[in-house]
Every structure is written in structure tokens, then in C-alpha cells.
Amino acid sequence: MKTVAQIIQTKQIQMVHTIDAESTVLKALQVMAENNIGALPVTENGKVVGVISERDYARKCVLRGRASVGTMVREIMSSPVITVTPQQSVPECLSLITARHLRHLPVIENDQLVGLVSIGDLVKETIAEQEELIQQLEQYIRGEV
């Protein structure tokens, strides 16, 4: 069973883009579009205070008729932020994401942002682990082990 730290190490892009809470929603959307990502951890004085996602934008800005130019990230971000540590397991994170209806989890170690895992990262790892287990069981049944 892999940990969050192991998932972060295997991600192709390990840099985590962030946005300041006082930035405009338009700026957050630009950063997400430029980097082909769906969410950004929101920081204030170097600390993660929330997450802004495309879903936050759609539900809290577009559907309410708010302008992305005049709206600050802090006004629509999801907060308080739910975080995980690098030592937590994939099943723990999946359980948390499912229970809280989240799609992204900032990874914090010693009060510092060290990564971001998505539901996609966690599902991909779960499927890989299950495929490996199936392969091992098939080898065992065939007497190859």
C-alpha cells in the first residue's frame, strides 16, 4: 500500500502551482489554464488556507453572476482546507476524498506545502495495485510462484 509521498515522487510534474488569496479569480483561472490543471492551493503569508477549483468558479462565480475580474480568490475558495501528510496511505486519502466530496488534497509537511494529490492520482494508484495483485494471484494459481 503506497503512501502519498510515493505518489508525489512518481508524478510527472512535481511542482505545485499556488495562488494568493488576494489575487483575482481571473488570475487563478489564467494560472490553471496555462498549466492545464483544475485546482490551485490558495496561500496567505506562505500558508495554505484553501483551494480554488474550476468547480468553485462555476458554482460560486458564474452561477451567481459574479465577475472573475472583480472577485477575489478568497471569496470563492473552498475553506477550511482539508490536507494530508506524506505518510498517509492511498486508502486513507480516498476515504477522505469520498467522505468530504473533494477532488484535490494539498500535502503538508512541517507546515509547508510539498505536493498536491488528486482523486485521479489516487484512483490510478489503486487500479495499479489491484492489477498487480491480480497478476500475482494468477501466477500463484498457475503454480508459477
Secondary structure, 3 states (H helix, E strand, C coil): CCEHHHHHHHCCCCCCCCEECCCEHHHHHHHHHHHCCCEEEEEECCEEEEEEEHHHHHHHHHCCCCCCCCCEHHHHCECCCCCECCCCEHHHHHHHHHHHCCCEEEEEECCEEEEEEEHHHHHHHHHHHHHHHHHHHHHHHCCCC
